[in-house]
């Protein structure tokens, strides 16, 4: 039963890592959208299960189980190389997202230290209040350690947040997502695609958006303003 649960979670970890790695390749190649690739592959009537790229994995199971199994396997002189590598790919995604945020700031007439960055969603998945191992926490940590001083977040399900960085811990409170708030941000980063977010308003008022979930797929928008993970121009 324990091995079955490990298989279930690690199956997701490995396949999400594949989607994340191919998303980075699509961005490097340019002109290829990983989201369109997955949608095309879904038309196959059998033998394919869709997995999507994102900012990293969260929750109590999927980020941890590959390393637990790796530890267990070493007791039997066995190395789970493939499984461990996929976990590392997923762990590197917040760094990849950070690079996109920093580039979006650099395109504007503002210094990194004076830029305003708003994170949309800090729970580890849509429409929940669980922040365990959320990639948003890692992203805020990395941005802070890279010199971004003005970071806010909005999450209708998570009202308070404590973030640990190399410079110490600090507390944040979720802010109301208003037009005035969005207009003041240099970059809005969609990490968790909660259904309660007013995406049309965000698209209309934001200067630049980093979308890691393809949350804006049904919202008309300027592709020059939206940096979509895996779109070929992230």
Secondary structure, 3 states (H helix, E strand, C coil): CHHHHHHHHHHHHHHHHHHHHHHHHHHHHCCCCHHHHHHHHCCCCCCCCCCCCCCCCCCCCHHHHHHHHHHHHHCCCCCCHHHHHHHHHHHCHHHHHHHHHHHHHHCCCCCHHHCEEEEECCCCCCCCCCCCCCHHHHHHHHHHHCCCCEEEEECCCCCEEEEEECCEEEEEECCCCCHHHHHHCCEEEECCCCCCCCHHHHHHHCCCEEECCCCCCCCCCCCCCEEECCCCCC
